[in-house]
């Protein structure tokens, strides 16, 4: 069977690349077309130079809980080191902030004593951005209504292109795609008059979404809400995009988070206050962030009182 041969050859290449580590590991859960849980494991070699992430395995999970995630993690390490798992060479475990992921990481720390569990920083900023969306239901309704108007509507798209050939089509944000909602806010802030005029050209009898869109544009708070969000929180989209870059260094990642905190603290208004609290809660729950910041400080030559608490050798710190 050539598939088995290719699989074994690929595993050998991964083992040759990883060797004895140290490594980082990331696990994420998704569902397939039949609704079954699938666990995806990505690994990478930790060293001073950027390394490419490697998809190690995808496994069907009977359930998605801390037990199945912990087992998947351990089984995956056996794929890399079939004869003797290098427990002390697993230095970083990155996941989302789901409770079962945190519980799995806590259990695994017994077997992997040097492992730092870091919940995804891009996901943290996404949760902060979600707070903005929840505070502005009219803006959210505008975005979703415009999406319905132009989704699979070639005649409306043709009208749009004929009238505004130099303006991109309205975005179609997906809530699970981090930052796309804020991108849509930026779009409607920039092209507010053009989109409002475009909607006014359409026949309200054609679809309820058109009449709804016209009504939303007449709401007195829409302009001010778009302006406020763009002025104070549009940076979150750019920050999320930067953190999603696999080539970014540890110090750069922490710098983006610190800058995001600073910008939120400088923002004004009741929504800004909510975001400050949300950011504080989200980051305080990220148990590995303090350790990662300590490593960043060491690598940048900044004195840190927590240095002696690190259970890592100088070479392991450098590998980060």
N, C-alpha and C positions, 0 to 999 in steps of 0.2 A: 504494500500500500504506500504510494508515493507521499500521501499527506503525512503519515506517521514519520517518514524519513525526513521530510522538510521540517516538521515540528521539532524533531530531535536535533537537527542541524541548527535550527534557530536557537534552541535552548543552549546548545554548546557555545554559540556566539555570544549569548547574553552572559553566560557564566565566565567566558573568557574576558569579557569587558568588565564585569563586576569584580571578578576574582575574590579577594578577601575583604572587599569593601574599603572604606565605610560607605553606606548607602542611605538614601532617603526612600520612603515608601508612601504612596498615596492610594487610598481606596475610596471609591465612590459607588453608589448603588443606583441602578436604573431599572427600567422595565422594558421587556421586549414587546413585540406586536401582539403577543398573546397574554400580556399582563403578568408574565413571570418575572420574579426578581432576578437581577443579574448583578453580580459583584465584579467590578473592574479594578484591577490592581496595576498600578504604574510604579516603576522603580527607577532609580538613577544613581550613578556613582557620585559621591561627594568628593570634590577636590577643588583646588583654587581656581581651576578653569571651568567655564560653563560646560555642562554635559547634557546630552540629549535624553529626554525621558523615554522610557521603554515600556510598552504595554506588555506586561508579563503574562497575565492570564485573565480570562473572563469566565466566571463560574455561575451556574444556576444556583440560586439559594432557595431552599424550601421555605424559609422565613427570612425576614430581614430584621435581625435584632443583634444585640451585643455578642451573643454566643456564636452566631453564624459568621459575623464579621471577624471575631477573634480567631475562629478556626480557619477562615479564608486567609487571614494574615499569616498564620503559622504554616499552613500548607504551601503558601506562596514562597516562603523562605526556604522550604524544603526543595522547591524547584530550583532555586539558585544554588543552594548548598545541600545536595542530596545525602552526603555522607555525614556532615557535621555542621549544623546551623551555627553561624557566627553571631551569636546573640549580642555580643558587645560591639558589633560593627553596624548595627542598625541604630542610627543616631537621630533620625527625624521621621516622624509619622504625621502626614498632613491629611486632614479630612474636613468635611463640613462640620457645622456645629450641632448636628443632630444628637440628641441625648444618648441614643444607642451607640453612636460612634465614640462619644466621650467615655461611656461605660466600658466599651471594648478596649479603648486605649488604656484606661486605668488598670484593667485586668492584665493586659499585655506587658505593662511596665515591670511586672514581677519577673517575667522571662527575659525581657530586654532592658536591663538596668540603666543603660545610657540613653535610652530613647526619649526624645522630647516630643510631646504631642502638641502640634500647632494646628488650630482650626484656621481654615482658609481666610486670609485677610481680605481678598476680593469679595468673598461671601459676606464678610462683616460689613463692608461698605455698602453692599447690595441691600442688606437689612436696614441700614440707615436710610438709604434712598427710598426704600419701601415706606418708611415713615413719612417721607415727603408726599408720596403718592396718596397715602391714606388721609392726609390733611387737606387735600384739594380734590374733592369728588367731582366738582364741575370741570376741572381741567382733565381729570381722568375720563370723564364722560365725553368730553370733546374729542380726545384722542381715540377712544374706542369707537365713537360714532363715525369719525372720519375714516377709520379703518374699514368699517362696514360699508361705507359709501363707495369706496374705491376697490374693495376686494372683489376680484373676478368680475370687474365691470369695464370691459373694453370700450364701450361707448362713452362712459364718463372720463376714462383715461384719455381718450382721443380729444374730447372737448378741452380737457386740462392742457394737454400738450399744444393744442392749436392756439390757446389763449396765453399760455405761459411756457413757451418752449425752452426758456433758460432756467426754469425752476424744477428741481427734482420732484418726483411724485411724493405725496405724503407718506411718511414712514409707517410701517406696520409692526409696532413693537410687540415683543413676546415677553410676558411677565417673567418667565423663567430665564430669559436671556438678560443677564445683568447689565444695567445701564441703558437699555434700549428705550425705556419710558422717558428718561431724562433727555435722550437724544430727540425724541418726539417733541418734548416741551421746547427745546431749543429751536426746532423747525417751525413750530406754530408761532413762536415769539418773533422769529425772523420774517416769516411770510404770512403774518396774520391778515393783513388787508387783502392780499392776493387770494388766499384760501377762502376768506369770507365772501369775497366777490364771486369766486368760482362756485361756491355753494348756492349763492343767490341766483345763478343762471340755471340751476337744475330745477326740474319740475317736482314740486312737493308731492304730487299725486303718484309719482313713480315709485316711491318707497318711503316708509315711515322714518327711516334713518335720515333722509334729506330734510324733511320738515323738522326733525329733532335737531339736526345740525344747524339749521337756520335759527332755531329758538335759542340754542346754546350761545351762538355768537352774539345774541342780543342781551345776554346776561351781563349786568354791569360790572361784575367782579372778575370776568375772564381776563381782560387785559392786564389788570393789576396783579392778578395771581401769576400769570405767565412771566411778567416782568420780575416779580419778587423771586420766583423759583430760579430763573436764569441768573439773576444778579447774585444770589447767595449760594446756590447749591449745584450749579451746572458743572462745577469742577469734579463732582463725584463720579460722573461718567468717565472723564479722562483718567481719574485715579484708578478706577476699576479696570479700564483697558490696559493701563501700564502694569498693574499687578498681575494681569492674566498673561503677560509676556514671559515665556519660559526662560528667556535669556537674562532676566533681571537678577541682579545680585542681592544678597541678603541686606546689605546696608542701604541699597536703593529702595527696597521694599519697605523697610522701617521708616526711611525718610518720607516716603509717600504717605504712610499712615500718620506720622507726626505732623506733616504739612496739612493733611486733611483735618486733623484735630484742631490745629491752629486756625484754619479757615472757618470751621464751624463755630469755634469760640468767638471769632470776630464778627460773625453774623448777628443780625438783630431781629427782633420780633418773636412772637410766641412759638412759631414753628422751629426757629433756631434753638430755643430753649429745650424743646422736645428732643431735637436731634443731639444736643449736647448730652442729655441724659441717656438717650439710646446708645450713643457711641460709647459712653462710659460703661454701661451695662454689658454691651456686647464684648468689648475688649477685656473687661475684668473677668469675664467667664472664660477667656482664652488662656488657659493655665500655662501654656508654653511660651507665651509672648514675652513675659518678663525675662525668661532664660535667653530667648532669641535676641532681645534687646541688649542683654548683658554681653552676649557674644559679639554683636555689632559694635558695642563700645570698645571691647578689647581689640577688635580688628581695626578700629579707627583711632586707637591710641587714646581713648577717653577713659578716665578713671571711673571705676564702677565698684561700689561697695559689696556687690553680690558675687564678685569674681571667685572668691574662695569656695562658694557653694556649688560651683560647676563641677560635675562629675565627668569632665572631659580632659584629655591630655592636650598639650599645646598643638600637636599635629592634627588632632581631631577638631580643635577650634578653628585652625587654619583651613581645614577642608570645607568648612561652612561658607 
